[in-house]
Amino acid sequence: MSDENPAPVTPERPDAPFHTSGTDHITVWGSNEEDTLAFYRDLLGMPLVLRQPNLDDPSQTHLFFDTGDDRILTVFVSDERASARGQRVSTGAVHHLCFGVEPDEYEDIMAALEEAGKGYNVFDRGIFHSIYTQDNNGLVIELSADKYEIPDGRKGEVLATAQRLREEDGADFAQDRHMEAALEELGIPVNKHDLPDADAGVGV
């Protein structure tokens, strides 16, 4: 796709041979079980709902965490692997994982990260508000809260409308005015959550 003929942005399903029904699970390579449990279960509060051997390599353990909405994060771990720092960057690598959090827990989350010795950054991303930290493997973890109340099942519609309004406005990225106008256009009440002021983090 060229800049002159970009792919259309729309909440409608594309003409494809089949369509996915949602995210079932995401699996990442982890270090050891102790450090993985300390981060995902004990800090982020995800229940460990299943533990079994990695069926492709039984020398490793496969941990299953409930991320909070019946979507599952799984991690391959081995007691022989140490936790790491720094992100691996290459084509096909995972840039970051993002998990939703409640807006009214934002201050508590930042306090918990500080108490756990985890560094973090906070950004206002226009369409949502994000805290970025790293897990025990150096993988970037984003904890995001919607800036506006969006009814279940309508987020794609809201974002696609905000995209159209952003393009009409000539803005580089979707901002509050585009989100608010999108909600109004779709007949959804504009209820903004009380979140801390933060930079957009553009270009960082």
N, C-alpha and C positions, 0 to 999 in steps of 0.2 A: 504494500500500500504506500502511495506517495502522500506527501503533505497536501498536494492539490486534490487528491481523491481519497480522503481518509475513510476508514471503515465507519459505518453508521453506528451511533450510540443509541440504543433503544432497549426498553425492558421486554420487548417482544422476543419470543423464542425464534432463533434463526431457522432457516430451511436447512435442516441437517438430517442425516439418516436416523439419528436417535437423540434423545435429550437426557441429561443427567437429572436425578431427582433431588440432589442436594449433596453436601459434603458428609460422607460417612465417617472417615477418619483420615488423619495425616500421620505418617510415621517418620521419625527422625533417628539418626544414629546418635546414641547417647554414650556417656562414659560409664560410670558404675551405678549400681542401684541406690546406694546410700545417698550420693550427691543428687541424683535425679529425684528421689523422694523428697529430699530436703527442699528442693526448689519448687517442683510442681505440686506436690501434695502439701508440704508444711508451710510454704510461703504463699503460693498462688491459690491454695485451698481447693485443688482438684482431687476428688476422691480417686483412690486406686481401686478400680473395679474389676480388674482381671490381671493375673500373672501366670504366664506359661512359657515354655521354651519357644525360642524363635524356630518355627517349623522348617525354615530353610537352613538353619544352623543351630542345632540343639545345644551347642556349647554356650550360647547366649540366652539371656532372658528377655522376654517380650512383656513390657509393662503397658497396661491400658489405663488411661485417665479420662474421666468424664469432665469435659471442659465447662459444663454448666447448662447445656441445652441439649443433652443427649448426643452431641457430636463428640467424637473420641479423638484424643491424641495418644499415639502409641510411641514407645521408645524402646529401641534395642539397647540393652545394657550388658556389660561384662565386668566382673570384679577386677579383671586384668587391665581395664582402661582407666586412666586418670582423667579427671576433668581438665578442660583446656580454656585458654583465653584467646580472643581474637577470632574474627570471622573469616571463613574460607570464601573467597570471591572468585567465581568462574561461571561460565555459561552452564546453566542447568542447576546451579547451586540454589539453595533456599536463601532469599534475602532476609526475611524475617517472618515470624509467626505473630498474628494479632488475635488477642482474645478480648471480648467485650467485658466491660466492668460497669457497675452502676455509678452514675454521676455523683450521687450523694456519698459515695465511699472514697472519692478521689483523695481527699486529704489523708484519710486513714491509710490508703495504699502507699502514698509517698512516705508517710511516717514508718510504715512497716518495711519498706525497701531500705530506708536509712538505717533502721535498727538491725536489719540483716546485713548491713555493710555493702549493699548494692548501689552502685551509681546509677543515676537516671537523668533523662532530659524530658522536659515537658514542652509540647508544641500545640498550638492552635492550628489545626489543619483545614479550617474553613468549614468542612462538612462534618468533622468530628474533632474531638480533643484527645491527645495521645500522650501517654507516658512511655518512654523507651528505656529499656534496661537490657541486661544480658542474662541468659541462663548459665548453668554450670559448664556448658560446653562452648561458650562464646557466641552462641546463636542469639541474634537480636530478637527480643520479645517486646511487642507493642501491646499496651493495655489501653484500649480506646473506649471512650464514652461518647455516645451521640450527643451533639450539642442541642438538638431539638427532639421533641417527642414525635416519633414516627410510628404509625400503627403497624402491627405485625402484617407482613406480606406486602408492604407498600414501599419498602426502602428502594428497590430497583427503580420503581416509577418515579419516586422523588428525586433520586440521583440523576436519572436520565433527563428529567425536566430541568433540574439545576444546570446540567451540562449544556442544554440548548440555550438557556438564558445566559450562561457564562459566555458562550460563543457569540451570541447576539450583542453582548456587552463589550466584547473584545478583551476580556480579562484573561490573564494567564492561567488562573486556577479558580475553582468554585469557592466563593466566599459567603459570608453571612447573608448578604443582600440577595444572592442567587438562591440560597436555601430558603430564605423567608418568602421570596417571590414564588418559588416552586410550590411551597406548602399552600400559599394563598391560592395559586392557580388551580391546585388540585382539591381545594375545599377542605384542607386539613388545618385545624387550629395551630397557630404559631406559638408554641410553648417552648421557650428556651431555658435550658438547665443552667443553674448557677455554677459555673466552672471558673477556675483561676485564670487571670490574664496570662497570656504567653505569646511568644513570638511565633510566626508562621514557620520558621525554620527553613525558608526557601533557599535552596542551593546548598544545604548542609547535609 
